[in-house]
Amino acid sequence: MVARLECFVVAPVFERLARQYGPLAAEKGLELRIHGGKVAVFSDPVLLERILSNLLSNAIRYTARGRIVLGLRRV
C-alpha cells in the first residue's frame, strides 16, 4: 500500500469516527469523546482514518467502563 500524503483538516475524519463508534460505545455504557478541532495535518487521510478506527474499535472492545477520549493537539 502506498501512502498518498496531503494536507487536510481532520475534523471530517473525526466526525465520521464519532458517528460510527459513538453508538457502539453507548451500547456498552461507555462515553466516547472526540476532540479534533480545525487542525490540519499532513498525512494520508484514508490510512489515518483506518488507524484511528482500529484504535477506537480496540478501545471499545477492551474498555469495561468509563470513557474513551480521542484527541489531537498542535505541538
PDB file of N, CA, C and O in Angstrom, chain B, residues numbered from 101:
ATOM      1  N   MET B 101       0.844  -1.174   0.000  1.00  0.00           N
ATOM      2  CA  MET B 101       0.000   0.000   0.000  1.00  0.00           C
ATOM      3  C   MET B 101       0.891   1.239   0.000  1.00  0.00           C
ATOM      4  O   MET B 101       1.857   1.324   0.758  1.00  0.00           O
ATOM      5  N   VAL B 102       0.563   2.162  -0.831  1.00  0.00           N
ATOM      6  CA  VAL B 102       1.324   3.395  -0.937  1.00  0.00           C
ATOM      7  C   VAL B 102       0.543   4.537  -0.283  1.00  0.00           C
ATOM      8  O   VAL B 102      -0.622   4.773  -0.603  1.00  0.00           O
ATOM      9  N   ALA B 103       1.203   5.233   0.632  1.00  0.00           N
ATOM     10  CA  ALA B 103       0.555   6.369   1.288  1.00  0.00           C
ATOM     11  C   ALA B 103       0.464   7.538   0.312  1.00  0.00           C
ATOM     12  O   ALA B 103       1.414   7.837  -0.411  1.00  0.00           O
ATOM     13  N   ARG B 104      -0.686   8.186   0.306  1.00  0.00           N
ATOM     14  CA  ARG B 104      -0.904   9.366  -0.529  1.00  0.00           C
ATOM     15  C   ARG B 104      -1.025  10.571   0.411  1.00  0.00           C
ATOM     16  O   ARG B 104      -2.101  10.894   0.914  1.00  0.00           O
ATOM     17  N   LEU B 105       0.100  11.204   0.619  1.00  0.00           N
ATOM     18  CA  LEU B 105       0.167  12.291   1.589  1.00  0.00           C
ATOM     19  C   LEU B 105      -0.440  13.575   1.044  1.00  0.00           C
ATOM     20  O   LEU B 105      -0.246  13.942  -0.115  1.00  0.00           O
ATOM     21  N   GLU B 106      -1.178  14.241   1.917  1.00  0.00           N
ATOM     22  CA  GLU B 106      -1.766  15.531   1.581  1.00  0.00           C
ATOM     23  C   GLU B 106      -2.051  16.286   2.868  1.00  0.00           C
ATOM     24  O   GLU B 106      -2.079  15.703   3.952  1.00  0.00           O
ATOM     25  N   CYS B 107      -2.257  17.559   2.738  1.00  0.00           N
ATOM     26  CA  CYS B 107      -2.619  18.393   3.873  1.00  0.00           C
ATOM     27  C   CYS B 107      -4.148  18.456   3.924  1.00  0.00           C
ATOM     28  O   CYS B 107      -4.788  18.802   2.930  1.00  0.00           O
ATOM     29  N   PHE B 108      -4.735  18.122   5.079  1.00  0.00           N
ATOM     30  CA  PHE B 108      -6.194  18.139   5.206  1.00  0.00           C
ATOM     31  C   PHE B 108      -6.586  18.424   6.647  1.00  0.00           C
ATOM     32  O   PHE B 108      -5.807  18.195   7.573  1.00  0.00           O
ATOM     33  N   VAL B 109      -7.786  18.918   6.822  1.00  0.00           N
ATOM     34  CA  VAL B 109      -8.354  19.181   8.148  1.00  0.00           C
ATOM     35  C   VAL B 109      -8.919  17.868   8.686  1.00  0.00           C
ATOM     36  O   VAL B 109      -9.625  17.156   7.972  1.00  0.00           O
ATOM     37  N   VAL B 110      -8.616  17.552   9.923  1.00  0.00           N
ATOM     38  CA  VAL B 110      -9.022  16.263  10.480  1.00  0.00           C
ATOM     39  C   VAL B 110     -10.466  16.224  10.973  1.00  0.00           C
ATOM     40  O   VAL B 110     -10.994  15.142  11.232  1.00  0.00           O
ATOM     41  N   ALA B 111     -11.112  17.373  11.106  1.00  0.00           N
ATOM     42  CA  ALA B 111     -12.477  17.406  11.662  1.00  0.00           C
ATOM     43  C   ALA B 111     -13.440  16.454  10.949  1.00  0.00           C
ATOM     44  O   ALA B 111     -14.172  15.739  11.634  1.00  0.00           O
ATOM     45  N   PRO B 112     -13.482  16.404   9.611  1.00  0.00           N
ATOM     46  CA  PRO B 112     -14.407  15.472   8.968  1.00  0.00           C
ATOM     47  C   PRO B 112     -14.098  13.998   9.287  1.00  0.00           C
ATOM     48  O   PRO B 112     -15.012  13.183   9.411  1.00  0.00           O
ATOM     49  N   VAL B 113     -12.830  13.670   9.417  1.00  0.00           N
ATOM     50  CA  VAL B 113     -12.447  12.304   9.777  1.00  0.00           C
ATOM     51  C   VAL B 113     -12.950  11.995  11.179  1.00  0.00           C
ATOM     52  O   VAL B 113     -13.534  10.937  11.414  1.00  0.00           O
ATOM     53  N   PHE B 114     -12.724  12.915  12.108  1.00  0.00           N
ATOM     54  CA  PHE B 114     -13.157  12.702  13.484  1.00  0.00           C
ATOM     55  C   PHE B 114     -14.682  12.634  13.579  1.00  0.00           C
ATOM     56  O   PHE B 114     -15.215  11.863  14.377  1.00  0.00           O
ATOM     57  N   GLU B 115     -15.383  13.426  12.782  1.00  0.00           N
ATOM     58  CA  GLU B 115     -16.854  13.387  12.785  1.00  0.00           C
ATOM     59  C   GLU B 115     -17.362  12.030  12.306  1.00  0.00           C
ATOM     60  O   GLU B 115     -18.302  11.482  12.882  1.00  0.00           O
ATOM     61  N   ARG B 116     -16.749  11.485  11.258  1.00  0.00           N
ATOM     62  CA  ARG B 116     -17.151  10.152  10.766  1.00  0.00           C
ATOM     63  C   ARG B 116     -16.895   9.087  11.834  1.00  0.00           C
ATOM     64  O   ARG B 116     -17.723   8.201  12.044  1.00  0.00           O
ATOM     65  N   LEU B 117     -15.758   9.178  12.497  1.00  0.00           N
ATOM     66  CA  LEU B 117     -15.446   8.207  13.554  1.00  0.00           C
ATOM     67  C   LEU B 117     -16.433   8.325  14.714  1.00  0.00           C
ATOM     68  O   LEU B 117     -16.846   7.312  15.276  1.00  0.00           O
ATOM     69  N   ALA B 118     -16.812   9.545  15.075  1.00  0.00           N
ATOM     70  CA  ALA B 118     -17.786   9.747  16.154  1.00  0.00           C
ATOM     71  C   ALA B 118     -19.135   9.134  15.786  1.00  0.00           C
ATOM     72  O   ALA B 118     -19.776   8.489  16.615  1.00  0.00           O
ATOM     73  N   ARG B 119     -19.564   9.337  14.537  1.00  0.00           N
ATOM     74  CA  ARG B 119     -20.841   8.756  14.092  1.00  0.00           C
ATOM     75  C   ARG B 119     -20.784   7.231  14.074  1.00  0.00           C
ATOM     76  O   ARG B 119     -21.759   6.559  14.410  1.00  0.00           O
ATOM     77  N   GLN B 120     -19.642   6.700  13.682  1.00  0.00           N
ATOM     78  CA  GLN B 120     -19.504   5.259  13.569  1.00  0.00           C
ATOM     79  C   GLN B 120     -19.370   4.580  14.936  1.00  0.00           C
ATOM     80  O   GLN B 120     -20.003   3.552  15.179  1.00  0.00           O
ATOM     81  N   TYR B 121     -18.560   5.141  15.820  1.00  0.00           N
ATOM     82  CA  TYR B 121     -18.246   4.473  17.075  1.00  0.00           C
ATOM     83  C   TYR B 121     -19.013   4.992  18.283  1.00  0.00           C
ATOM     84  O   TYR B 121     -19.036   4.331  19.320  1.00  0.00           O
ATOM     85  N   GLY B 122     -19.640   6.156  18.175  1.00  0.00           N
ATOM     86  CA  GLY B 122     -20.438   6.680  19.280  1.00  0.00           C
ATOM     87  C   GLY B 122     -21.526   5.722  19.728  1.00  0.00           C
ATOM     88  O   GLY B 122     -21.619   5.421  20.918  1.00  0.00           O
ATOM     89  N   PRO B 123     -22.356   5.231  18.806  1.00  0.00           N
ATOM     90  CA  PRO B 123     -23.406   4.294  19.211  1.00  0.00           C
ATOM     91  C   PRO B 123     -22.869   2.982  19.795  1.00  0.00           C
ATOM     92  O   PRO B 123     -23.466   2.422  20.715  1.00  0.00           O
ATOM     93  N   LEU B 124     -21.755   2.497  19.268  1.00  0.00           N
ATOM     94  CA  LEU B 124     -21.168   1.258  19.810  1.00  0.00           C
ATOM     95  C   LEU B 124     -20.683   1.461  21.232  1.00  0.00           C
ATOM     96  O   LEU B 124     -20.862   0.592  22.085  1.00  0.00           O
ATOM     97  N   ALA B 125     -20.066   2.611  21.489  1.00  0.00           N
ATOM     98  CA  ALA B 125     -19.598   2.913  22.843  1.00  0.00           C
ATOM     99  C   ALA B 125     -20.791   3.056  23.784  1.00  0.00           C
ATOM    100  O   ALA B 125     -20.781   2.512  24.888  1.00  0.00           O
ATOM    101  N   ALA B 126     -21.817   3.785  23.348  1.00  0.00           N
ATOM    102  CA  ALA B 126     -23.006   3.993  24.186  1.00  0.00           C
ATOM    103  C   ALA B 126     -23.696   2.662  24.501  1.00  0.00           C
ATOM    104  O   ALA B 126     -24.189   2.455  25.610  1.00  0.00           O
ATOM    105  N   GLU B 127     -23.722   1.780  23.530  1.00  0.00           N
ATOM    106  CA  GLU B 127     -24.329   0.456  23.706  1.00  0.00           C
ATOM    107  C   GLU B 127     -23.639  -0.310  24.838  1.00  0.00           C
ATOM    108  O   GLU B 127     -24.267  -1.091  25.553  1.00  0.00           O
ATOM    109  N   LYS B 128     -22.361  -0.073  24.980  1.00  0.00           N
ATOM    110  CA  LYS B 128     -21.573  -0.741  26.013  1.00  0.00           C
ATOM    111  C   LYS B 128     -21.513   0.059  27.310  1.00  0.00           C
ATOM    112  O   LYS B 128     -20.868  -0.357  28.272  1.00  0.00           O
ATOM    113  N   GLY B 129     -22.193   1.220  27.336  1.00  0.00           N
ATOM    114  CA  GLY B 129     -22.216   2.049  28.530  1.00  0.00           C
ATOM    115  C   GLY B 129     -20.985   2.921  28.684  1.00  0.00           C
ATOM    116  O   GLY B 129     -20.681   3.386  29.783  1.00  0.00           O
ATOM    117  N   LEU B 130     -20.276   3.145  27.585  1.00  0.00           N
ATOM    118  CA  LEU B 130     -19.063   3.969  27.604  1.00  0.00           C
ATOM    119  C   LEU B 130     -19.351   5.344  27.027  1.00  0.00           C
ATOM    120  O   LEU B 130     -20.234   5.511  26.185  1.00  0.00           O
ATOM    121  N   GLU B 131     -18.602   6.311  27.486  1.00  0.00           N
ATOM    122  CA  GLU B 131     -18.700   7.659  26.937  1.00  0.00           C
ATOM    123  C   GLU B 131     -17.554   7.834  25.946  1.00  0.00           C
ATOM    124  O   GLU B 131     -16.397   7.588  26.288  1.00  0.00           O
ATOM    125  N   LEU B 132     -17.861   8.253  24.738  1.00  0.00           N
ATOM    126  CA  LEU B 132     -16.840   8.494  23.717  1.00  0.00           C
ATOM    127  C   LEU B 132     -16.721   9.981  23.488  1.00  0.00           C
ATOM    128  O   LEU B 132     -17.692  10.640  23.117  1.00  0.00           O
ATOM    129  N   ARG B 133     -15.528  10.515  23.710  1.00  0.00           N
ATOM    130  CA  ARG B 133     -15.247  11.936  23.465  1.00  0.00           C
ATOM    131  C   ARG B 133     -14.198  12.031  22.369  1.00  0.00           C
ATOM    132  O   ARG B 133     -13.140  11.407  22.440  1.00  0.00           O
ATOM    133  N   ILE B 134     -14.513  12.817  21.363  1.00  0.00           N
ATOM    134  CA  ILE B 134     -13.573  13.016  20.260  1.00  0.00           C
ATOM    135  C   ILE B 134     -13.370  14.507  20.075  1.00  0.00           C
ATOM    136  O   ILE B 134     -14.325  15.252  19.852  1.00  0.00           O
ATOM    137  N   HIS B 135     -12.115  14.940  20.168  1.00  0.00           N
ATOM    138  CA  HIS B 135     -11.754  16.351  20.043  1.00  0.00           C
ATOM    139  C   HIS B 135     -10.746  16.500  18.914  1.00  0.00           C
ATOM    140  O   HIS B 135      -9.605  16.056  19.040  1.00  0.00           O
ATOM    141  N   GLY B 136     -11.153  17.113  17.822  1.00  0.00           N
ATOM    142  CA  GLY B 136     -10.235  17.284  16.709  1.00  0.00           C
ATOM    143  C   GLY B 136     -10.017  18.714  16.314  1.00  0.00           C
ATOM    144  O   GLY B 136      -8.937  19.095  15.863  1.00  0.00           O
ATOM    145  N   GLY B 137     -11.045  19.498  16.486  1.00  0.00           N
ATOM    146  CA  GLY B 137     -10.935  20.900  16.113  1.00  0.00           C
ATOM    147  C   GLY B 137     -10.711  21.089  14.626  1.00  0.00           C
ATOM    148  O   GLY B 137     -11.067  20.235  13.814  1.00  0.00           O
ATOM    149  N   LYS B 138     -10.123  22.205  14.288  1.00  0.00           N
ATOM    150  CA  LYS B 138      -9.890  22.526  12.883  1.00  0.00           C
ATOM    151  C   LYS B 138      -8.409  22.421  12.540  1.00  0.00           C
ATOM    152  O   LYS B 138      -7.892  23.171  11.712  1.00  0.00           O
ATOM    153  N   VAL B 139      -7.748  21.487  13.184  1.00  0.00           N
ATOM    154  CA  VAL B 139      -6.323  21.286  12.966  1.00  0.00           C
ATOM    155  C   VAL B 139      -6.109  20.581  11.627  1.00  0.00           C
ATOM    156  O   VAL B 139      -6.820  19.635  11.290  1.00  0.00           O
ATOM    157  N   ALA B 140      -5.131  21.051  10.881  1.00  0.00           N
ATOM    158  CA  ALA B 140      -4.763  20.402   9.621  1.00  0.00           C
ATOM    159  C   ALA B 140      -3.508  19.569   9.848  1.00  0.00           C
ATOM    160  O   ALA B 140      -2.629  19.941  10.626  1.00  0.00           O
ATOM    161  N   VAL B 141      -3.442  18.446   9.161  1.00  0.00           N
ATOM    162  CA  VAL B 141      -2.283  17.561   9.255  1.00  0.00           C
ATOM    163  C   VAL B 141      -1.799  17.207   7.854  1.00  0.00           C
ATOM    164  O   VAL B 141      -2.531  17.358   6.876  1.00  0.00           O
ATOM    165  N   PHE B 142      -0.575  16.742   7.770  1.00  0.00           N
ATOM    166  CA  PHE B 142      -0.014  16.270   6.514  1.00  0.00           C
ATOM    167  C   PHE B 142       0.145  14.766   6.656  1.00  0.00           C
ATOM    168  O   PHE B 142       1.075  14.286   7.304  1.00  0.00           O
ATOM    169  N   SER B 143      -0.780  14.022   6.040  1.00  0.00           N
ATOM    170  CA  SER B 143      -0.820  12.575   6.190  1.00  0.00           C
ATOM    171  C   SER B 143      -1.658  11.993   5.058  1.00  0.00           C
ATOM    172  O   SER B 143      -2.101  12.719   4.168  1.00  0.00           O
ATOM    173  N   ASP B 144      -1.867  10.711   5.095  1.00  0.00           N
ATOM    174  CA  ASP B 144      -2.783  10.047   4.173  1.00  0.00           C
ATOM    175  C   ASP B 144      -4.130   9.952   4.881  1.00  0.00           C
ATOM    176  O   ASP B 144      -4.233   9.241   5.881  1.00  0.00           O
ATOM    177  N   PRO B 145      -5.162  10.636   4.406  1.00  0.00           N
ATOM    178  CA  PRO B 145      -6.435  10.650   5.130  1.00  0.00           C
ATOM    179  C   PRO B 145      -7.075   9.272   5.269  1.00  0.00           C
ATOM    180  O   PRO B 145      -7.691   8.976   6.293  1.00  0.00           O
ATOM    181  N   VAL B 146      -6.935   8.439   4.258  1.00  0.00           N
ATOM    182  CA  VAL B 146      -7.533   7.092   4.307  1.00  0.00           C
ATOM    183  C   VAL B 146      -6.813   6.233   5.338  1.00  0.00           C
ATOM    184  O   VAL B 146      -7.452   5.567   6.152  1.00  0.00           O
ATOM    185  N   LEU B 147      -5.497   6.249   5.305  1.00  0.00           N
ATOM    186  CA  LEU B 147      -4.737   5.447   6.265  1.00  0.00           C
ATOM    187  C   LEU B 147      -4.914   5.957   7.688  1.00  0.00           C
ATOM    188  O   LEU B 147      -5.038   5.160   8.619  1.00  0.00           O
ATOM    189  N   LEU B 148      -4.929   7.273   7.869  1.00  0.00           N
ATOM    190  CA  LEU B 148      -5.135   7.828   9.201  1.00  0.00           C
ATOM    191  C   LEU B 148      -6.489   7.404   9.762  1.00  0.00           C
ATOM    192  O   LEU B 148      -6.588   7.010  10.924  1.00  0.00           O
ATOM    193  N   GLU B 149      -7.517   7.484   8.949  1.00  0.00           N
ATOM    194  CA  GLU B 149      -8.852   7.079   9.418  1.00  0.00           C
ATOM    195  C   GLU B 149      -8.874   5.586   9.750  1.00  0.00           C
ATOM    196  O   GLU B 149      -9.508   5.178  10.723  1.00  0.00           O
ATOM    197  N   ARG B 150      -8.202   4.789   8.967  1.00  0.00           N
ATOM    198  CA  ARG B 150      -8.142   3.345   9.223  1.00  0.00           C
ATOM    199  C   ARG B 150      -7.429   3.061  10.547  1.00  0.00           C
ATOM    200  O   ARG B 150      -7.880   2.224  11.329  1.00  0.00           O
ATOM    201  N   ILE B 151      -6.330   3.748  10.795  1.00  0.00           N
ATOM    202  CA  ILE B 151      -5.583   3.555  12.042  1.00  0.00           C
ATOM    203  C   ILE B 151      -6.427   3.971  13.245  1.00  0.00           C
ATOM    204  O   ILE B 151      -6.527   3.233  14.225  1.00  0.00           O
ATOM    205  N   LEU B 152      -7.030   5.154  13.164  1.00  0.00           N
ATOM    206  CA  LEU B 152      -7.849   5.648  14.275  1.00  0.00           C
ATOM    207  C   LEU B 152      -9.070   4.764  14.495  1.00  0.00           C
ATOM    208  O   LEU B 152      -9.483   4.548  15.634  1.00  0.00           O
ATOM    209  N   SER B 153      -9.646   4.256  13.419  1.00  0.00           N
ATOM    210  CA  SER B 153     -10.783   3.354  13.512  1.00  0.00           C
ATOM    211  C   SER B 153     -10.392   2.084  14.263  1.00  0.00           C
ATOM    212  O   SER B 153     -11.138   1.602  15.115  1.00  0.00           O
ATOM    213  N   ASN B 154      -9.233   1.556  13.942  1.00  0.00           N
ATOM    214  CA  ASN B 154      -8.739   0.359  14.615  1.00  0.00           C
ATOM    215  C   ASN B 154      -8.512   0.629  16.103  1.00  0.00           C
ATOM    216  O   ASN B 154      -8.876  -0.191  16.947  1.00  0.00           O
ATOM    217  N   LEU B 155      -7.912   1.774  16.426  1.00  0.00           N
ATOM    218  CA  LEU B 155      -7.683   2.129  17.824  1.00  0.00           C
ATOM    219  C   LEU B 155      -8.995   2.266  18.596  1.00  0.00           C
ATOM    220  O   LEU B 155      -9.114   1.773  19.717  1.00  0.00           O
ATOM    221  N   LEU B 156      -9.978   2.938  17.990  1.00  0.00           N
ATOM    222  CA  LEU B 156     -11.272   3.100  18.665  1.00  0.00           C
ATOM    223  C   LEU B 156     -11.984   1.768  18.834  1.00  0.00           C
ATOM    224  O   LEU B 156     -12.573   1.505  19.883  1.00  0.00           O
ATOM    225  N   SER B 157     -11.933   0.938  17.822  1.00  0.00           N
ATOM    226  CA  SER B 157     -12.559  -0.378  17.900  1.00  0.00           C
ATOM    227  C   SER B 157     -11.962  -1.179  19.061  1.00  0.00           C
ATOM    228  O   SER B 157     -12.693  -1.784  19.845  1.00  0.00           O
ATOM    229  N   ASN B 158     -10.641  -1.178  19.163  1.00  0.00           N
ATOM    230  CA  ASN B 158      -9.981  -1.896  20.256  1.00  0.00           C
ATOM    231  C   ASN B 158     -10.299  -1.266  21.607  1.00  0.00           C
ATOM    232  O   ASN B 158     -10.506  -1.978  22.590  1.00  0.00           O
ATOM    233  N   ALA B 159     -10.336   0.049  21.663  1.00  0.00           N
ATOM    234  CA  ALA B 159     -10.646   0.725  22.922  1.00  0.00           C
ATOM    235  C   ALA B 159     -12.042   0.352  23.404  1.00  0.00           C
ATOM    236  O   ALA B 159     -12.242   0.093  24.591  1.00  0.00           O
ATOM    237  N   ILE B 160     -12.998   0.325  22.495  1.00  0.00           N
ATOM    238  CA  ILE B 160     -14.369  -0.045  22.878  1.00  0.00           C
ATOM    239  C   ILE B 160     -14.421  -1.513  23.293  1.00  0.00           C
ATOM    240  O   ILE B 160     -15.084  -1.862  24.270  1.00  0.00           O
ATOM    241  N   ARG B 161     -13.742  -2.348  22.572  1.00  0.00           N
ATOM    242  CA  ARG B 161     -13.750  -3.780  22.870  1.00  0.00           C
ATOM    243  C   ARG B 161     -13.139  -4.073  24.242  1.00  0.00           C
ATOM    244  O   ARG B 161     -13.654  -4.912  24.981  1.00  0.00           O
ATOM    245  N   TYR B 162     -12.049  -3.392  24.585  1.00  0.00           N
ATOM    246  CA  TYR B 162     -11.307  -3.748  25.794  1.00  0.00           C
ATOM    247  C   TYR B 162     -11.510  -2.806  26.976  1.00  0.00           C
ATOM    248  O   TYR B 162     -10.858  -2.974  28.007  1.00  0.00           O
ATOM    249  N   THR B 163     -12.389  -1.830  26.855  1.00  0.00           N
ATOM    250  CA  THR B 163     -12.691  -0.940  27.976  1.00  0.00           C
ATOM    251  C   THR B 163     -13.991  -1.403  28.619  1.00  0.00           C
ATOM    252  O   THR B 163     -15.031  -1.475  27.965  1.00  0.00           O
ATOM    253  N   ALA B 164     -13.917  -1.712  29.897  1.00  0.00           N
ATOM    254  CA  ALA B 164     -15.081  -2.242  30.596  1.00  0.00           C
ATOM    255  C   ALA B 164     -16.035  -1.148  31.064  1.00  0.00           C
ATOM    256  O   ALA B 164     -17.251  -1.339  31.067  1.00  0.00           O
ATOM    257  N   ARG B 165     -15.482   0.000  31.461  1.00  0.00           N
ATOM    258  CA  ARG B 165     -16.332   1.088  31.941  1.00  0.00           C
ATOM    259  C   ARG B 165     -15.577   2.403  31.819  1.00  0.00           C
ATOM    260  O   ARG B 165     -14.356   2.426  31.669  1.00  0.00           O
ATOM    261  N   GLY B 166     -16.330   3.497  31.886  1.00  0.00           N
ATOM    262  CA  GLY B 166     -15.708   4.815  31.848  1.00  0.00           C
ATOM    263  C   GLY B 166     -15.853   5.489  30.497  1.00  0.00           C
ATOM    264  O   GLY B 166     -16.912   5.453  29.870  1.00  0.00           O
ATOM    265  N   ARG B 167     -14.747   6.112  30.061  1.00  0.00           N
ATOM    266  CA  ARG B 167     -14.824   6.850  28.804  1.00  0.00           C
ATOM    267  C   ARG B 167     -13.578   6.618  27.965  1.00  0.00           C
ATOM    268  O   ARG B 167     -12.527   6.205  28.455  1.00  0.00           O
ATOM    269  N   ILE B 168     -13.739   6.898  26.702  1.00  0.00           N
ATOM    270  CA  ILE B 168     -12.659   6.803  25.721  1.00  0.00           C
ATOM    271  C   ILE B 168     -12.510   8.181  25.115  1.00  0.00           C
ATOM    272  O   ILE B 168     -13.499   8.790  24.708  1.00  0.00           O
ATOM    273  N   VAL B 169     -11.281   8.684  25.048  1.00  0.00           N
ATOM    274  CA  VAL B 169     -11.024  10.013  24.516  1.00  0.00           C
ATOM    275  C   VAL B 169     -10.047   9.899  23.343  1.00  0.00           C
ATOM    276  O   VAL B 169      -8.969   9.317  23.465  1.00  0.00           O
ATOM    277  N   LEU B 170     -10.445  10.459  22.225  1.00  0.00           N
ATOM    278  CA  LEU B 170      -9.564  10.567  21.069  1.00  0.00           C
ATOM    279  C   LEU B 170      -9.386  12.058  20.809  1.00  0.00           C
ATOM    280  O   LEU B 170     -10.362  12.778  20.598  1.00  0.00           O
ATOM    281  N   GLY B 171      -8.161  12.510  20.827  1.00  0.00           N
ATOM    282  CA  GLY B 171      -7.922  13.932  20.661  1.00  0.00           C
ATOM    283  C   GLY B 171      -6.681  14.210  19.842  1.00  0.00           C
ATOM    284  O   GLY B 171      -5.875  13.326  19.553  1.00  0.00           O
ATOM    285  N   LEU B 172      -6.562  15.471  19.479  1.00  0.00           N
ATOM    286  CA  LEU B 172      -5.442  15.916  18.677  1.00  0.00           C
ATOM    287  C   LEU B 172      -5.125  17.331  19.105  1.00  0.00           C
ATOM    288  O   LEU B 172      -6.021  18.157  19.275  1.00  0.00           O
ATOM    289  N   ARG B 173      -3.854  17.602  19.275  1.00  0.00           N
ATOM    290  CA  ARG B 173      -3.467  18.980  19.579  1.00  0.00           C
ATOM    291  C   ARG B 173      -2.192  19.321  18.818  1.00  0.00           C
ATOM    292  O   ARG B 173      -1.363  18.463  18.513  1.00  0.00           O
ATOM    293  N   ARG B 174      -2.078  20.570  18.536  1.00  0.00           N
ATOM    294  CA  ARG B 174      -0.928  21.088  17.807  1.00  0.00           C
ATOM    295  C   ARG B 174       0.265  21.198  18.752  1.00  0.00           C
ATOM    296  O   ARG B 174       0.123  21.643  19.891  1.00  0.00           O
ATOM    297  N   VAL B 175       1.418  20.797  18.285  1.00  0.00           N
ATOM    298  CA  VAL B 175       2.640  20.885  19.105  1.00  0.00           C
ATOM    299  C   VAL B 175       3.641  21.767  18.407  1.00  0.00           C
ATOM    300  O   VAL B 175       4.741  21.978  18.919  1.00  0.00           O
TER     301      VAL B 175
END
